[in-house]
């Protein structure tokens, strides 16, 4: 091994070099893609569960849903989507800021 490889390996083992900031970007983008899919499945399953309790006869839910209720549901889903994406972004901005502070402190010492 060359001294550069030994130093890199030792830095990883001694936690002087952190691999998390690189992984944060990957996890952020994966979450940004998969969270809306999870939201869609959550809304769908919640709607079906509520519909089966309130309207036990099959097809009765579709007959009773007016265009106003569909509009409200769509608006709620859009607001949930935007709030979820903003919250997801803010969490990762906090983590990245934390690691930037760590790097700044390590460069001072």
C-alpha beads as a LAMMPS data file, in Angstrom:
LAMMPS data file: protein, C-alpha beads

109 atoms
108 bonds

1 atom types
1 bond types

-500.0 500.0 xlo xhi
-500.0 500.0 ylo yhi
-500.0 500.0 zlo zhi

Masses

1 110.0

Atoms # bond

1 1 1 0.000 0.000 0.000
2 1 1 1.112 3.498 -0.700
3 1 1 1.186 6.111 2.087
4 1 1 -1.826 7.853 0.571
5 1 1 -3.942 4.685 0.732
6 1 1 -2.771 3.930 4.269
7 1 1 -3.607 7.464 5.359
8 1 1 -7.047 7.337 3.725
9 1 1 -7.743 3.934 5.257
10 1 1 -6.571 5.065 8.697
11 1 1 -8.601 8.286 8.420
12 1 1 -11.720 6.218 7.717
13 1 1 -11.044 3.890 10.631
14 1 1 -10.294 6.718 13.058
15 1 1 -13.355 8.750 11.916
16 1 1 -11.254 11.704 10.791
17 1 1 -12.746 11.290 7.318
18 1 1 -16.520 10.978 7.293
19 1 1 -18.351 9.190 4.497
20 1 1 -21.789 10.299 5.662
21 1 1 -21.912 13.658 3.812
22 1 1 -21.580 11.838 0.483
23 1 1 -24.212 9.310 1.448
24 1 1 -26.576 12.058 2.598
25 1 1 -27.049 13.320 -0.944
26 1 1 -27.835 9.839 -2.224
27 1 1 -30.307 9.182 0.595
28 1 1 -31.912 12.599 0.093
29 1 1 -32.610 12.045 -3.601
30 1 1 -33.849 8.493 -3.029
31 1 1 -36.205 9.780 -0.349
32 1 1 -37.353 12.680 -2.509
33 1 1 -38.431 10.144 -5.135
34 1 1 -39.883 7.449 -2.875
35 1 1 -41.691 9.606 -0.281
36 1 1 -44.351 10.778 -2.777
37 1 1 -44.945 7.152 -3.723
38 1 1 -45.398 6.269 -0.049
39 1 1 -47.713 9.261 0.400
40 1 1 -49.842 8.084 -2.529
41 1 1 -50.160 4.577 -1.065
42 1 1 -50.941 6.001 2.384
43 1 1 -53.698 8.243 1.048
44 1 1 -55.120 5.409 -1.057
45 1 1 -55.161 2.896 1.805
46 1 1 -56.577 5.459 4.256
47 1 1 -59.305 6.398 1.814
48 1 1 -60.198 2.739 1.262
49 1 1 -60.190 1.994 5.003
50 1 1 -62.428 4.958 5.784
51 1 1 -64.643 4.167 2.817
52 1 1 -65.122 0.537 3.866
53 1 1 -66.176 1.568 7.379
54 1 1 -68.486 4.398 6.360
55 1 1 -69.810 2.815 3.153
56 1 1 -69.876 -0.976 3.609
57 1 1 -71.556 -1.675 0.260
58 1 1 -69.082 -1.912 -2.614
59 1 1 -69.170 1.040 -5.003
60 1 1 -71.145 3.206 -2.599
61 1 1 -68.058 5.312 -1.846
62 1 1 -67.593 6.277 -5.499
63 1 1 -71.240 7.239 -5.827
64 1 1 -71.177 9.469 -2.751
65 1 1 -67.957 11.377 -3.478
66 1 1 -68.764 14.735 -4.975
67 1 1 -66.434 16.888 -7.044
68 1 1 -66.040 19.209 -4.038
69 1 1 -64.716 16.353 -1.899
70 1 1 -62.335 15.314 -4.667
71 1 1 -61.047 18.883 -4.901
72 1 1 -60.500 19.069 -1.144
73 1 1 -58.770 15.709 -1.147
74 1 1 -56.522 16.802 -4.009
75 1 1 -55.666 20.042 -2.207
76 1 1 -54.839 18.176 1.020
77 1 1 -52.612 15.733 -0.868
78 1 1 -50.780 18.602 -2.602
79 1 1 -50.247 20.424 0.701
80 1 1 -49.021 17.196 2.341
81 1 1 -46.664 16.591 -0.572
82 1 1 -45.132 20.082 -0.404
83 1 1 -44.840 19.978 3.397
84 1 1 -43.277 16.519 3.284
85 1 1 -40.716 17.526 0.655
86 1 1 -39.830 20.735 2.533
87 1 1 -39.431 18.863 5.808
88 1 1 -37.297 16.206 4.107
89 1 1 -35.106 18.950 2.616
90 1 1 -34.761 20.791 5.938
91 1 1 -33.673 17.625 7.735
92 1 1 -30.894 17.035 5.225
93 1 1 -29.838 20.696 5.207
94 1 1 -29.406 20.396 8.971
95 1 1 -27.280 17.265 8.586
96 1 1 -25.124 18.824 5.872
97 1 1 -24.646 21.978 7.977
98 1 1 -23.611 19.773 10.892
99 1 1 -20.926 18.100 8.800
100 1 1 -19.743 21.433 7.404
101 1 1 -19.330 22.689 10.974
102 1 1 -17.392 19.526 11.753
103 1 1 -15.100 20.077 8.762
104 1 1 -14.530 23.723 9.721
105 1 1 -13.618 22.747 13.263
106 1 1 -11.286 20.016 12.036
107 1 1 -9.532 22.477 9.722
108 1 1 -8.987 24.885 12.636
109 1 1 -7.241 22.271 14.765

Bonds

1 1 1 2
2 1 2 3
3 1 3 4
4 1 4 5
5 1 5 6
6 1 6 7
7 1 7 8
8 1 8 9
9 1 9 10
10 1 10 11
11 1 11 12
12 1 12 13
13 1 13 14
14 1 14 15
15 1 15 16
16 1 16 17
17 1 17 18
18 1 18 19
19 1 19 20
20 1 20 21
21 1 21 22
22 1 22 23
23 1 23 24
24 1 24 25
25 1 25 26
26 1 26 27
27 1 27 28
28 1 28 29
29 1 29 30
30 1 30 31
31 1 31 32
32 1 32 33
33 1 33 34
34 1 34 35
35 1 35 36
36 1 36 37
37 1 37 38
38 1 38 39
39 1 39 40
40 1 40 41
41 1 41 42
42 1 42 43
43 1 43 44
44 1 44 45
45 1 45 46
46 1 46 47
47 1 47 48
48 1 48 49
49 1 49 50
50 1 50 51
51 1 51 52
52 1 52 53
53 1 53 54
54 1 54 55
55 1 55 56
56 1 56 57
57 1 57 58
58 1 58 59
59 1 59 60
60 1 60 61
61 1 61 62
62 1 62 63
63 1 63 64
64 1 64 65
65 1 65 66
66 1 66 67
67 1 67 68
68 1 68 69
69 1 69 70
70 1 70 71
71 1 71 72
72 1 72 73
73 1 73 74
74 1 74 75
75 1 75 76
76 1 76 77
77 1 77 78
78 1 78 79
79 1 79 80
80 1 80 81
81 1 81 82
82 1 82 83
83 1 83 84
84 1 84 85
85 1 85 86
86 1 86 87
87 1 87 88
88 1 88 89
89 1 89 90
90 1 90 91
91 1 91 92
92 1 92 93
93 1 93 94
94 1 94 95
95 1 95 96
96 1 96 97
97 1 97 98
98 1 98 99
99 1 99 100
100 1 100 101
101 1 101 102
102 1 102 103
103 1 103 104
104 1 104 105
105 1 105 106
106 1 106 107
107 1 107 108
108 1 108 109
